[in-house]
Structure formats: structure tokens, C-alpha cells
């Protein structure tokens, strides 16, 4: 049986969350099955089976990775042990990443977020200056932030683990930066730049 702290350590090592409070929320919401102690104030206990099931569900459906003794960038996996020796070599890290993305969308779909970042005009300006973009593009990004947060007057983005929600899309943090605010702002700037470059904003009357 695991405590919340122990479960968090396992999940964080698998890059399924970076925030202990998220694990508590999953337990309270029943996303992770757990048993309360004498009272909820004293915490919960999570069985090994429940935690394994939670992690397994975040992997592509029907795929099990084994054996643990195998090392390297890829391992043999079987889709169904009854179908052995049918095997396929896969990129384990790619499967883990796909599982994390699927998990992110599942949790975000339930509107369970770790926290949010309030965005100011100054933050946009600094991020723009760092990348050497124009004042006109700075204004454009700021307008996108305002539009995204409407009817709120102060822009903000909601984030979970290593990605945030912007314009209905999952945007990964820019890991080239060490501070979370910079990781979000630089990723946001690049997200808007690429969409603008591809012409995805052209059909919107307020950006023509």
C-alpha cells in the first residue's frame, strides 16, 4: 500500500505529474482508487494494483511493456500474450510520451488543473524582446491572450504537469528555460507565431 507521498514519487518519476496536490485531487475525484484511513484528514492508502492500473490506463490501449530487465531505447512488446510470438519493436520513450499526452487530455477534460499563470503585458513584452520580434507582433500576441481569456479582463493560462491550454490546444512548456513562467511564455509566443505564419488566424475578423 502506498501513501500519497509514495504514489507521487512513482508518478513523478514516470512524468505523469509534477505536483503532489494533483495526486490528492485524483484520489478525491476517484481517478485513482484509494482507501481512506480512519478519517480523510489522516490520508489515504493506494494499493499497488490501483496505482499500476492508473499508470497502465495512460499507456496506449492494449500494450504492455516487458520485461523490465531489458535495457536500451526499445523493447519487445506483445499486443496480446495469446498471440505470441507476434512481436514488434517500439520506441519505449515514444510510447510513454504518447501515454502522457493521452493522460493530459483525459485529466484536462475533467477540468483538473495544477494551477494557472496570470499573464501581464510586461511578461509578453519581455518574451517578445527575448526572441527579437516586432512591437506589432507583441500587440498581436497580447490581443490573442485577451481573446483567449474573455470575458476575464486579465489573461491567464491553465497548466497541468508540463503543458498548458491555449486556444483549445495542448501547448508543451519550452524546456530550454528553467523558470516555469518563462517556459510558458516562450512556448506561448512560439505557438502564436507558428499559427500566424500558417495563416490560421486569417479567417478571424479581429485579426485581418
CNS distance restraints for C-alpha pairs under 8 A (distance, minus, plus):
assign (resid   1 and name CA) (resid  45 and name CA) 5.83 0.50 0.50
assign (resid   1 and name CA) (resid  46 and name CA) 5.39 0.50 0.50
assign (resid   1 and name CA) (resid  47 and name CA) 4.48 0.50 0.50
assign (resid   1 and name CA) (resid  48 and name CA) 5.89 0.50 0.50
assign (resid   2 and name CA) (resid   6 and name CA) 5.59 0.50 0.50
assign (resid   2 and name CA) (resid   7 and name CA) 5.87 0.50 0.50
assign (resid   2 and name CA) (resid  45 and name CA) 5.44 0.50 0.50
assign (resid   2 and name CA) (resid  46 and name CA) 4.89 0.50 0.50
assign (resid   2 and name CA) (resid  47 and name CA) 6.13 0.50 0.50
assign (resid   2 and name CA) (resid  48 and name CA) 6.95 0.50 0.50
assign (resid   3 and name CA) (resid   7 and name CA) 6.12 0.50 0.50
assign (resid   3 and name CA) (resid  43 and name CA) 7.69 0.50 0.50
assign (resid   3 and name CA) (resid  44 and name CA) 6.33 0.50 0.50
assign (resid   3 and name CA) (resid  45 and name CA) 5.14 0.50 0.50
assign (resid   3 and name CA) (resid  46 and name CA) 6.32 0.50 0.50
assign (resid   4 and name CA) (resid   8 and name CA) 6.02 0.50 0.50
assign (resid   4 and name CA) (resid  20 and name CA) 7.74 0.50 0.50
assign (resid   4 and name CA) (resid  23 and name CA) 6.98 0.50 0.50
assign (resid   4 and name CA) (resid  24 and name CA) 6.88 0.50 0.50
assign (resid   4 and name CA) (resid  43 and name CA) 7.56 0.50 0.50
assign (resid   4 and name CA) (resid  44 and name CA) 6.74 0.50 0.50
assign (resid   4 and name CA) (resid  45 and name CA) 7.11 0.50 0.50
assign (resid   4 and name CA) (resid  46 and name CA) 7.46 0.50 0.50
assign (resid   5 and name CA) (resid   9 and name CA) 6.35 0.50 0.50
assign (resid   5 and name CA) (resid  20 and name CA) 7.23 0.50 0.50
assign (resid   6 and name CA) (resid  10 and name CA) 6.50 0.50 0.50
assign (resid   7 and name CA) (resid  11 and name CA) 6.16 0.50 0.50
assign (resid   7 and name CA) (resid  23 and name CA) 7.75 0.50 0.50
assign (resid   7 and name CA) (resid  46 and name CA) 7.50 0.50 0.50
assign (resid   7 and name CA) (resid  51 and name CA) 7.43 0.50 0.50
assign (resid   8 and name CA) (resid  12 and name CA) 5.83 0.50 0.50
assign (resid   8 and name CA) (resid  17 and name CA) 7.73 0.50 0.50
assign (resid   8 and name CA) (resid  19 and name CA) 7.79 0.50 0.50
assign (resid   8 and name CA) (resid  20 and name CA) 5.79 0.50 0.50
assign (resid   8 and name CA) (resid  23 and name CA) 6.37 0.50 0.50
assign (resid   9 and name CA) (resid  13 and name CA) 6.17 0.50 0.50
assign (resid  10 and name CA) (resid  14 and name CA) 6.48 0.50 0.50
assign (resid  11 and name CA) (resid  15 and name CA) 6.22 0.50 0.50
assign (resid  11 and name CA) (resid  16 and name CA) 5.25 0.50 0.50
assign (resid  11 and name CA) (resid  17 and name CA) 6.12 0.50 0.50
assign (resid  11 and name CA) (resid  55 and name CA) 7.95 0.50 0.50
assign (resid  12 and name CA) (resid  16 and name CA) 5.66 0.50 0.50
assign (resid  12 and name CA) (resid  17 and name CA) 5.14 0.50 0.50
assign (resid  12 and name CA) (resid  18 and name CA) 5.53 0.50 0.50
assign (resid  12 and name CA) (resid  19 and name CA) 7.96 0.50 0.50
assign (resid  15 and name CA) (resid 100 and name CA) 7.44 0.50 0.50
assign (resid  16 and name CA) (resid 100 and name CA) 6.09 0.50 0.50
assign (resid  16 and name CA) (resid 103 and name CA) 7.77 0.50 0.50
assign (resid  16 and name CA) (resid 161 and name CA) 7.27 0.50 0.50
assign (resid  17 and name CA) (resid  22 and name CA) 7.20 0.50 0.50
assign (resid  17 and name CA) (resid  23 and name CA) 7.80 0.50 0.50
assign (resid  17 and name CA) (resid 160 and name CA) 7.70 0.50 0.50
assign (resid  17 and name CA) (resid 161 and name CA) 5.08 0.50 0.50
assign (resid  18 and name CA) (resid 161 and name CA) 5.35 0.50 0.50
assign (resid  18 and name CA) (resid 162 and name CA) 7.93 0.50 0.50
assign (resid  19 and name CA) (resid  23 and name CA) 7.22 0.50 0.50
assign (resid  19 and name CA) (resid 114 and name CA) 6.93 0.50 0.50
assign (resid  19 and name CA) (resid 161 and name CA) 7.17 0.50 0.50
assign (resid  20 and name CA) (resid  24 and name CA) 6.67 0.50 0.50
assign (resid  21 and name CA) (resid  25 and name CA) 6.21 0.50 0.50
assign (resid  21 and name CA) (resid 114 and name CA) 7.50 0.50 0.50
assign (resid  22 and name CA) (resid  26 and name CA) 6.19 0.50 0.50
assign (resid  22 and name CA) (resid 112 and name CA) 7.97 0.50 0.50
assign (resid  22 and name CA) (resid 113 and name CA) 7.61 0.50 0.50
assign (resid  22 and name CA) (resid 114 and name CA) 6.07 0.50 0.50
assign (resid  23 and name CA) (resid  27 and name CA) 6.25 0.50 0.50
assign (resid  24 and name CA) (resid  28 and name CA) 6.16 0.50 0.50
assign (resid  25 and name CA) (resid  29 and name CA) 6.01 0.50 0.50
assign (resid  25 and name CA) (resid 112 and name CA) 7.81 0.50 0.50
assign (resid  26 and name CA) (resid  30 and name CA) 6.01 0.50 0.50
assign (resid  26 and name CA) (resid  31 and name CA) 4.80 0.50 0.50
assign (resid  26 and name CA) (resid  32 and name CA) 5.56 0.50 0.50
assign (resid  27 and name CA) (resid  31 and name CA) 5.91 0.50 0.50
assign (resid  27 and name CA) (resid  32 and name CA) 4.88 0.50 0.50
assign (resid  27 and name CA) (resid  33 and name CA) 6.29 0.50 0.50
assign (resid  27 and name CA) (resid  34 and name CA) 6.30 0.50 0.50
assign (resid  30 and name CA) (resid  34 and name CA) 7.62 0.50 0.50
assign (resid  31 and name CA) (resid  54 and name CA) 7.88 0.50 0.50
assign (resid  32 and name CA) (resid  46 and name CA) 7.93 0.50 0.50
assign (resid  32 and name CA) (resid  50 and name CA) 6.81 0.50 0.50
assign (resid  32 and name CA) (resid  51 and name CA) 6.95 0.50 0.50
assign (resid  32 and name CA) (resid  54 and name CA) 6.35 0.50 0.50
assign (resid  33 and name CA) (resid  46 and name CA) 6.76 0.50 0.50
assign (resid  33 and name CA) (resid  50 and name CA) 5.89 0.50 0.50
assign (resid  33 and name CA) (resid  51 and name CA) 7.83 0.50 0.50
assign (resid  34 and name CA) (resid  44 and name CA) 6.18 0.50 0.50
assign (resid  34 and name CA) (resid  45 and name CA) 5.64 0.50 0.50
assign (resid  34 and name CA) (resid  46 and name CA) 4.57 0.50 0.50
assign (resid  34 and name CA) (resid  47 and name CA) 6.93 0.50 0.50
assign (resid  34 and name CA) (resid  50 and name CA) 7.49 0.50 0.50
assign (resid  35 and name CA) (resid  44 and name CA) 5.44 0.50 0.50
assign (resid  35 and name CA) (resid  45 and name CA) 5.27 0.50 0.50
assign (resid  35 and name CA) (resid  46 and name CA) 6.43 0.50 0.50
assign (resid  36 and name CA) (resid  40 and name CA) 5.50 0.50 0.50
assign (resid  36 and name CA) (resid  42 and name CA) 7.83 0.50 0.50
assign (resid  36 and name CA) (resid  43 and name CA) 6.05 0.50 0.50
assign (resid  36 and name CA) (resid  44 and name CA) 4.24 0.50 0.50
assign (resid  36 and name CA) (resid  45 and name CA) 6.30 0.50 0.50
assign (resid  37 and name CA) (resid  42 and name CA) 6.11 0.50 0.50
assign (resid  37 and name CA) (resid  43 and name CA) 5.93 0.50 0.50
assign (resid  37 and name CA) (resid  44 and name CA) 5.53 0.50 0.50
assign (resid  37 and name CA) (resid  45 and name CA) 7.02 0.50 0.50
assign (resid  38 and name CA) (resid  42 and name CA) 6.88 0.50 0.50
assign (resid  39 and name CA) (resid  43 and name CA) 7.13 0.50 0.50
assign (resid  40 and name CA) (resid  44 and name CA) 6.79 0.50 0.50
assign (resid  46 and name CA) (resid  50 and name CA) 6.53 0.50 0.50
assign (resid  46 and name CA) (resid  51 and name CA) 6.74 0.50 0.50
assign (resid  47 and name CA) (resid  51 and name CA) 6.37 0.50 0.50
assign (resid  48 and name CA) (resid  52 and name CA) 6.06 0.50 0.50
assign (resid  49 and name CA) (resid  53 and name CA) 6.04 0.50 0.50
assign (resid  50 and name CA) (resid  54 and name CA) 6.21 0.50 0.50
assign (resid  51 and name CA) (resid  55 and name CA) 6.32 0.50 0.50
assign (resid  52 and name CA) (resid  56 and name CA) 5.97 0.50 0.50
assign (resid  53 and name CA) (resid  57 and name CA) 6.07 0.50 0.50
assign (resid  54 and name CA) (resid  58 and name CA) 6.77 0.50 0.50
assign (resid  55 and name CA) (resid  59 and name CA) 7.00 0.50 0.50
assign (resid  56 and name CA) (resid  64 and name CA) 7.90 0.50 0.50
assign (resid  57 and name CA) (resid  61 and name CA) 7.02 0.50 0.50
assign (resid  58 and name CA) (resid  99 and name CA) 4.79 0.50 0.50
assign (resid  58 and name CA) (resid 100 and name CA) 6.44 0.50 0.50
assign (resid  58 and name CA) (resid 102 and name CA) 6.47 0.50 0.50
assign (resid  58 and name CA) (resid 103 and name CA) 5.28 0.50 0.50
assign (resid  59 and name CA) (resid  63 and name CA) 7.08 0.50 0.50
assign (resid  59 and name CA) (resid  95 and name CA) 6.96 0.50 0.50
assign (resid  59 and name CA) (resid  96 and name CA) 6.62 0.50 0.50
assign (resid  59 and name CA) (resid  98 and name CA) 7.19 0.50 0.50
assign (resid  59 and name CA) (resid  99 and name CA) 4.23 0.50 0.50
assign (resid  59 and name CA) (resid 100 and name CA) 7.52 0.50 0.50
assign (resid  59 and name CA) (resid 102 and name CA) 7.87 0.50 0.50
assign (resid  60 and name CA) (resid  95 and name CA) 7.15 0.50 0.50
assign (resid  60 and name CA) (resid  98 and name CA) 7.25 0.50 0.50
assign (resid  60 and name CA) (resid  99 and name CA) 5.95 0.50 0.50
assign (resid  62 and name CA) (resid  79 and name CA) 5.95 0.50 0.50
assign (resid  62 and name CA) (resid  80 and name CA) 7.36 0.50 0.50
assign (resid  63 and name CA) (resid  77 and name CA) 7.32 0.50 0.50
assign (resid  63 and name CA) (resid  78 and name CA) 6.86 0.50 0.50
assign (resid  63 and name CA) (resid  79 and name CA) 5.22 0.50 0.50
assign (resid  63 and name CA) (resid  80 and name CA) 7.72 0.50 0.50
assign (resid  64 and name CA) (resid  77 and name CA) 6.41 0.50 0.50
assign (resid  64 and name CA) (resid  78 and name CA) 6.78 0.50 0.50
assign (resid  64 and name CA) (resid  79 and name CA) 6.94 0.50 0.50
assign (resid  65 and name CA) (resid  75 and name CA) 7.35 0.50 0.50
assign (resid  65 and name CA) (resid  76 and name CA) 7.34 0.50 0.50
assign (resid  65 and name CA) (resid  77 and name CA) 5.33 0.50 0.50
assign (resid  65 and name CA) (resid  78 and name CA) 7.66 0.50 0.50
assign (resid  66 and name CA) (resid  70 and name CA) 7.49 0.50 0.50
assign (resid  66 and name CA) (resid  75 and name CA) 7.23 0.50 0.50
assign (resid  66 and name CA) (resid  76 and name CA) 6.93 0.50 0.50
assign (resid  66 and name CA) (resid  77 and name CA) 6.22 0.50 0.50
assign (resid  67 and name CA) (resid  75 and name CA) 7.98 0.50 0.50
assign (resid  70 and name CA) (resid  75 and name CA) 6.51 0.50 0.50
assign (resid  71 and name CA) (resid  75 and name CA) 7.31 0.50 0.50
assign (resid  73 and name CA) (resid  91 and name CA) 6.11 0.50 0.50
assign (resid  73 and name CA) (resid  92 and name CA) 6.36 0.50 0.50
assign (resid  73 and name CA) (resid  93 and name CA) 7.28 0.50 0.50
assign (resid  74 and name CA) (resid  89 and name CA) 6.35 0.50 0.50
assign (resid  74 and name CA) (resid  90 and name CA) 5.43 0.50 0.50
assign (resid  74 and name CA) (resid  91 and name CA) 4.74 0.50 0.50
assign (resid  74 and name CA) (resid  92 and name CA) 5.35 0.50 0.50
assign (resid  75 and name CA) (resid  89 and name CA) 5.90 0.50 0.50
assign (resid  75 and name CA) (resid  90 and name CA) 6.28 0.50 0.50
assign (resid  75 and name CA) (resid  91 and name CA) 7.30 0.50 0.50
assign (resid  75 and name CA) (resid  92 and name CA) 6.76 0.50 0.50
assign (resid  76 and name CA) (resid  87 and name CA) 6.34 0.50 0.50
assign (resid  76 and name CA) (resid  88 and name CA) 6.04 0.50 0.50
assign (resid  76 and name CA) (resid  89 and name CA) 5.11 0.50 0.50
assign (resid  76 and name CA) (resid  90 and name CA) 7.03 0.50 0.50
assign (resid  77 and name CA) (resid  87 and name CA) 5.87 0.50 0.50
assign (resid  77 and name CA) (resid  88 and name CA) 6.05 0.50 0.50
assign (resid  77 and name CA) (resid  89 and name CA) 6.69 0.50 0.50
assign (resid  77 and name CA) (resid  90 and name CA) 7.49 0.50 0.50
assign (resid  78 and name CA) (resid  83 and name CA) 7.67 0.50 0.50
assign (resid  78 and name CA) (resid  84 and name CA) 6.81 0.50 0.50
assign (resid  78 and name CA) (resid  85 and name CA) 7.87 0.50 0.50
assign (resid  78 and name CA) (resid  86 and name CA) 6.50 0.50 0.50
assign (resid  78 and name CA) (resid  87 and name CA) 5.15 0.50 0.50
assign (resid  78 and name CA) (resid  88 and name CA) 6.87 0.50 0.50
assign (resid  79 and name CA) (resid  83 and name CA) 7.57 0.50 0.50
assign (resid  79 and name CA) (resid  87 and name CA) 7.65 0.50 0.50
assign (resid  80 and name CA) (resid  84 and name CA) 7.07 0.50 0.50
assign (resid  90 and name CA) (resid  95 and name CA) 7.77 0.50 0.50
assign (resid  91 and name CA) (resid  95 and name CA) 6.45 0.50 0.50
assign (resid  92 and name CA) (resid  96 and name CA) 6.20 0.50 0.50
assign (resid  93 and name CA) (resid  97 and name CA) 6.06 0.50 0.50
assign (resid  94 and name CA) (resid  98 and name CA) 6.14 0.50 0.50
assign (resid  95 and name CA) (resid  99 and name CA) 6.11 0.50 0.50
assign (resid  96 and name CA) (resid 100 and name CA) 6.19 0.50 0.50
assign (resid  97 and name CA) (resid 101 and name CA) 6.23 0.50 0.50
assign (resid  98 and name CA) (resid 102 and name CA) 6.21 0.50 0.50
assign (resid  99 and name CA) (resid 103 and name CA) 6.08 0.50 0.50
assign (resid 100 and name CA) (resid 104 and name CA) 6.02 0.50 0.50
assign (resid 101 and name CA) (resid 105 and name CA) 6.37 0.50 0.50
assign (resid 102 and name CA) (resid 106 and name CA) 6.27 0.50 0.50
assign (resid 103 and name CA) (resid 107 and name CA) 6.17 0.50 0.50
assign (resid 104 and name CA) (resid 108 and name CA) 5.89 0.50 0.50
assign (resid 104 and name CA) (resid 160 and name CA) 7.30 0.50 0.50
assign (resid 105 and name CA) (resid 109 and name CA) 5.75 0.50 0.50
assign (resid 106 and name CA) (resid 110 and name CA) 6.75 0.50 0.50
assign (resid 107 and name CA) (resid 111 and name CA) 6.68 0.50 0.50
assign (resid 107 and name CA) (resid 112 and name CA) 5.81 0.50 0.50
assign (resid 107 and name CA) (resid 113 and name CA) 7.82 0.50 0.50
assign (resid 108 and name CA) (resid 112 and name CA) 5.53 0.50 0.50
assign (resid 108 and name CA) (resid 113 and name CA) 6.54 0.50 0.50
assign (resid 108 and name CA) (resid 160 and name CA) 7.57 0.50 0.50
assign (resid 113 and name CA) (resid 158 and name CA) 6.54 0.50 0.50
assign (resid 113 and name CA) (resid 159 and name CA) 5.98 0.50 0.50
assign (resid 113 and name CA) (resid 160 and name CA) 5.28 0.50 0.50
assign (resid 114 and name CA) (resid 158 and name CA) 7.77 0.50 0.50
assign (resid 114 and name CA) (resid 159 and name CA) 6.12 0.50 0.50
assign (resid 114 and name CA) (resid 160 and name CA) 5.06 0.50 0.50
assign (resid 114 and name CA) (resid 161 and name CA) 7.09 0.50 0.50
assign (resid 115 and name CA) (resid 158 and name CA) 6.07 0.50 0.50
assign (resid 115 and name CA) (resid 159 and name CA) 5.86 0.50 0.50
assign (resid 115 and name CA) (resid 160 and name CA) 7.08 0.50 0.50
assign (resid 116 and name CA) (resid 156 and name CA) 6.58 0.50 0.50
assign (resid 116 and name CA) (resid 157 and name CA) 5.49 0.50 0.50
assign (resid 116 and name CA) (resid 158 and name CA) 4.25 0.50 0.50
assign (resid 116 and name CA) (resid 159 and name CA) 5.73 0.50 0.50
assign (resid 117 and name CA) (resid 156 and name CA) 5.37 0.50 0.50
assign (resid 117 and name CA) (resid 157 and name CA) 5.40 0.50 0.50
assign (resid 117 and name CA) (resid 158 and name CA) 6.53 0.50 0.50
assign (resid 117 and name CA) (resid 159 and name CA) 7.69 0.50 0.50
assign (resid 117 and name CA) (resid 181 and name CA) 7.40 0.50 0.50
assign (resid 118 and name CA) (resid 154 and name CA) 7.17 0.50 0.50
assign (resid 118 and name CA) (resid 155 and name CA) 6.03 0.50 0.50
assign (resid 118 and name CA) (resid 156 and name CA) 4.20 0.50 0.50
assign (resid 118 and name CA) (resid 157 and name CA) 6.72 0.50 0.50
assign (resid 119 and name CA) (resid 123 and name CA) 6.47 0.50 0.50
assign (resid 119 and name CA) (resid 124 and name CA) 7.46 0.50 0.50
assign (resid 119 and name CA) (resid 145 and name CA) 7.91 0.50 0.50
assign (resid 119 and name CA) (resid 154 and name CA) 7.18 0.50 0.50
assign (resid 119 and name CA) (resid 155 and name CA) 5.28 0.50 0.50
assign (resid 119 and name CA) (resid 156 and name CA) 5.16 0.50 0.50
assign (resid 119 and name CA) (resid 157 and name CA) 7.58 0.50 0.50
assign (resid 120 and name CA) (resid 124 and name CA) 6.57 0.50 0.50
assign (resid 120 and name CA) (resid 154 and name CA) 7.59 0.50 0.50
assign (resid 120 and name CA) (resid 155 and name CA) 7.17 0.50 0.50
assign (resid 121 and name CA) (resid 125 and name CA) 6.16 0.50 0.50
assign (resid 121 and name CA) (resid 142 and name CA) 6.77 0.50 0.50
assign (resid 122 and name CA) (resid 126 and name CA) 6.18 0.50 0.50
assign (resid 123 and name CA) (resid 127 and name CA) 6.27 0.50 0.50
assign (resid 123 and name CA) (resid 185 and name CA) 7.43 0.50 0.50
assign (resid 124 and name CA) (resid 128 and name CA) 6.08 0.50 0.50
assign (resid 124 and name CA) (resid 138 and name CA) 6.80 0.50 0.50
assign (resid 124 and name CA) (resid 141 and name CA) 7.48 0.50 0.50
assign (resid 124 and name CA) (resid 142 and name CA) 6.82 0.50 0.50
assign (resid 124 and name CA) (resid 185 and name CA) 7.08 0.50 0.50
assign (resid 125 and name CA) (resid 129 and name CA) 6.09 0.50 0.50
assign (resid 125 and name CA) (resid 138 and name CA) 6.33 0.50 0.50
assign (resid 126 and name CA) (resid 130 and name CA) 6.15 0.50 0.50
assign (resid 127 and name CA) (resid 131 and name CA) 6.55 0.50 0.50
assign (resid 127 and name CA) (resid 182 and name CA) 7.60 0.50 0.50
assign (resid 127 and name CA) (resid 185 and name CA) 6.35 0.50 0.50
assign (resid 127 and name CA) (resid 186 and name CA) 6.02 0.50 0.50
assign (resid 127 and name CA) (resid 189 and name CA) 7.28 0.50 0.50
assign (resid 128 and name CA) (resid 132 and name CA) 6.10 0.50 0.50
assign (resid 128 and name CA) (resid 133 and name CA) 5.44 0.50 0.50
assign (resid 128 and name CA) (resid 134 and name CA) 7.47 0.50 0.50
assign (resid 128 and name CA) (resid 137 and name CA) 7.97 0.50 0.50
assign (resid 128 and name CA) (resid 138 and name CA) 6.13 0.50 0.50
assign (resid 128 and name CA) (resid 189 and name CA) 7.23 0.50 0.50
assign (resid 129 and name CA) (resid 133 and name CA) 6.24 0.50 0.50
assign (resid 129 and name CA) (resid 134 and name CA) 8.00 0.50 0.50
assign (resid 133 and name CA) (resid 137 and name CA) 6.46 0.50 0.50
assign (resid 133 and name CA) (resid 138 and name CA) 7.28 0.50 0.50
assign (resid 134 and name CA) (resid 138 and name CA) 6.37 0.50 0.50
assign (resid 135 and name CA) (resid 139 and name CA) 6.33 0.50 0.50
assign (resid 136 and name CA) (resid 140 and name CA) 6.32 0.50 0.50
assign (resid 137 and name CA) (resid 141 and name CA) 6.14 0.50 0.50
assign (resid 138 and name CA) (resid 142 and name CA) 6.22 0.50 0.50
assign (resid 139 and name CA) (resid 143 and name CA) 6.18 0.50 0.50
assign (resid 140 and name CA) (resid 144 and name CA) 6.31 0.50 0.50
assign (resid 141 and name CA) (resid 145 and name CA) 6.28 0.50 0.50
assign (resid 141 and name CA) (resid 189 and name CA) 6.99 0.50 0.50
assign (resid 141 and name CA) (resid 192 and name CA) 6.76 0.50 0.50
assign (resid 142 and name CA) (resid 146 and name CA) 6.27 0.50 0.50
assign (resid 143 and name CA) (resid 147 and name CA) 6.06 0.50 0.50
assign (resid 144 and name CA) (resid 148 and name CA) 6.01 0.50 0.50
assign (resid 144 and name CA) (resid 192 and name CA) 7.99 0.50 0.50
assign (resid 145 and name CA) (resid 149 and name CA) 6.33 0.50 0.50
assign (resid 145 and name CA) (resid 155 and name CA) 5.69 0.50 0.50
assign (resid 145 and name CA) (resid 156 and name CA) 7.54 0.50 0.50
assign (resid 146 and name CA) (resid 150 and name CA) 6.14 0.50 0.50
assign (resid 146 and name CA) (resid 152 and name CA) 7.93 0.50 0.50
assign (resid 146 and name CA) (resid 153 and name CA) 7.12 0.50 0.50
assign (resid 146 and name CA) (resid 154 and name CA) 7.18 0.50 0.50
assign (resid 146 and name CA) (resid 155 and name CA) 5.46 0.50 0.50
assign (resid 148 and name CA) (resid 155 and name CA) 7.34 0.50 0.50
assign (resid 148 and name CA) (resid 166 and name CA) 7.05 0.50 0.50
assign (resid 148 and name CA) (resid 167 and name CA) 6.13 0.50 0.50
assign (resid 149 and name CA) (resid 153 and name CA) 7.30 0.50 0.50
assign (resid 149 and name CA) (resid 154 and name CA) 7.17 0.50 0.50
assign (resid 149 and name CA) (resid 155 and name CA) 5.07 0.50 0.50
assign (resid 149 and name CA) (resid 156 and name CA) 6.36 0.50 0.50
assign (resid 149 and name CA) (resid 157 and name CA) 7.88 0.50 0.50
assign (resid 150 and name CA) (resid 155 and name CA) 7.80 0.50 0.50
assign (resid 157 and name CA) (resid 164 and name CA) 6.57 0.50 0.50
assign (resid 157 and name CA) (resid 165 and name CA) 6.27 0.50 0.50
assign (resid 157 and name CA) (resid 166 and name CA) 6.66 0.50 0.50
assign (resid 158 and name CA) (resid 164 and name CA) 5.61 0.50 0.50
assign (resid 158 and name CA) (resid 165 and name CA) 5.78 0.50 0.50
assign (resid 159 and name CA) (resid 163 and name CA) 5.77 0.50 0.50
assign (resid 159 and name CA) (resid 164 and name CA) 3.97 0.50 0.50
assign (resid 159 and name CA) (resid 165 and name CA) 6.31 0.50 0.50
assign (resid 160 and name CA) (resid 164 and name CA) 6.14 0.50 0.50
assign (resid 162 and name CA) (resid 172 and name CA) 5.94 0.50 0.50
assign (resid 162 and name CA) (resid 173 and name CA) 5.60 0.50 0.50
assign (resid 163 and name CA) (resid 170 and name CA) 6.26 0.50 0.50
assign (resid 163 and name CA) (resid 171 and name CA) 5.28 0.50 0.50
assign (resid 163 and name CA) (resid 172 and name CA) 4.03 0.50 0.50
assign (resid 163 and name CA) (resid 173 and name CA) 5.23 0.50 0.50
assign (resid 163 and name CA) (resid 184 and name CA) 7.97 0.50 0.50
assign (resid 164 and name CA) (resid 170 and name CA) 5.76 0.50 0.50
assign (resid 164 and name CA) (resid 171 and name CA) 5.31 0.50 0.50
assign (resid 164 and name CA) (resid 172 and name CA) 6.47 0.50 0.50
assign (resid 164 and name CA) (resid 173 and name CA) 7.32 0.50 0.50
assign (resid 164 and name CA) (resid 184 and name CA) 7.47 0.50 0.50
assign (resid 165 and name CA) (resid 169 and name CA) 5.57 0.50 0.50
assign (resid 165 and name CA) (resid 170 and name CA) 5.04 0.50 0.50
assign (resid 165 and name CA) (resid 171 and name CA) 6.17 0.50 0.50
assign (resid 166 and name CA) (resid 170 and name CA) 6.71 0.50 0.50
assign (resid 166 and name CA) (resid 171 and name CA) 6.81 0.50 0.50
assign (resid 166 and name CA) (resid 188 and name CA) 7.80 0.50 0.50
assign (resid 171 and name CA) (resid 187 and name CA) 7.06 0.50 0.50
assign (resid 171 and name CA) (resid 188 and name CA) 7.46 0.50 0.50
assign (resid 171 and name CA) (resid 191 and name CA) 7.45 0.50 0.50
assign (resid 172 and name CA) (resid 184 and name CA) 7.99 0.50 0.50
assign (resid 172 and name CA) (resid 187 and name CA) 6.97 0.50 0.50
assign (resid 173 and name CA) (resid 180 and name CA) 7.88 0.50 0.50
assign (resid 173 and name CA) (resid 183 and name CA) 4.99 0.50 0.50
assign (resid 173 and name CA) (resid 184 and name CA) 5.30 0.50 0.50
assign (resid 173 and name CA) (resid 186 and name CA) 7.99 0.50 0.50
assign (resid 173 and name CA) (resid 187 and name CA) 5.73 0.50 0.50
assign (resid 174 and name CA) (resid 182 and name CA) 7.83 0.50 0.50
assign (resid 174 and name CA) (resid 183 and name CA) 4.52 0.50 0.50
assign (resid 174 and name CA) (resid 184 and name CA) 6.57 0.50 0.50
assign (resid 174 and name CA) (resid 186 and name CA) 6.30 0.50 0.50
assign (resid 174 and name CA) (resid 187 and name CA) 5.13 0.50 0.50
assign (resid 175 and name CA) (resid 183 and name CA) 6.15 0.50 0.50
assign (resid 176 and name CA) (resid 183 and name CA) 7.37 0.50 0.50
assign (resid 177 and name CA) (resid 182 and name CA) 6.18 0.50 0.50
assign (resid 177 and name CA) (resid 183 and name CA) 5.41 0.50 0.50
assign (resid 178 and name CA) (resid 182 and name CA) 7.34 0.50 0.50
assign (resid 178 and name CA) (resid 183 and name CA) 6.98 0.50 0.50
assign (resid 179 and name CA) (resid 183 and name CA) 6.17 0.50 0.50
assign (resid 180 and name CA) (resid 184 and name CA) 6.17 0.50 0.50
assign (resid 181 and name CA) (resid 185 and name CA) 6.10 0.50 0.50
assign (resid 182 and name CA) (resid 186 and name CA) 5.81 0.50 0.50
assign (resid 183 and name CA) (resid 187 and name CA) 6.17 0.50 0.50
assign (resid 184 and name CA) (resid 188 and name CA) 6.01 0.50 0.50
assign (resid 185 and name CA) (resid 189 and name CA) 6.17 0.50 0.50
assign (resid 186 and name CA) (resid 190 and name CA) 6.30 0.50 0.50
assign (resid 187 and name CA) (resid 191 and name CA) 6.01 0.50 0.50
assign (resid 188 and name CA) (resid 192 and name CA) 6.27 0.50 0.50
assign (resid 189 and name CA) (resid 193 and name CA) 6.12 0.50 0.50
assign (resid 190 and name CA) (resid 194 and name CA) 6.10 0.50 0.50
assign (resid 191 and name CA) (resid 195 and name CA) 6.33 0.50 0.50
assign (resid 192 and name CA) (resid 196 and name CA) 5.98 0.50 0.50
assign (resid 193 and name CA) (resid 197 and name CA) 6.02 0.50 0.50
assign (resid 194 and name CA) (resid 198 and name CA) 6.16 0.50 0.50
assign (resid 195 and name CA) (resid 199 and name CA) 6.35 0.50 0.50
assign (resid 195 and name CA) (resid 200 and name CA) 5.38 0.50 0.50
assign (resid 195 and name CA) (resid 201 and name CA) 6.94 0.50 0.50
assign (resid 196 and name CA) (resid 200 and name CA) 5.93 0.50 0.50
assign (resid 196 and name CA) (resid 201 and name CA) 5.88 0.50 0.50
assign (resid 196 and name CA) (resid 202 and name CA) 7.92 0.50 0.50
assign (resid 201 and name CA) (resid 207 and name CA) 6.62 0.50 0.50
assign (resid 202 and name CA) (resid 207 and name CA) 6.64 0.50 0.50
assign (resid 202 and name CA) (resid 208 and name CA) 6.02 0.50 0.50
assign (resid 203 and name CA) (resid 208 and name CA) 7.52 0.50 0.50
assign (resid 204 and name CA) (resid 208 and name CA) 6.66 0.50 0.50
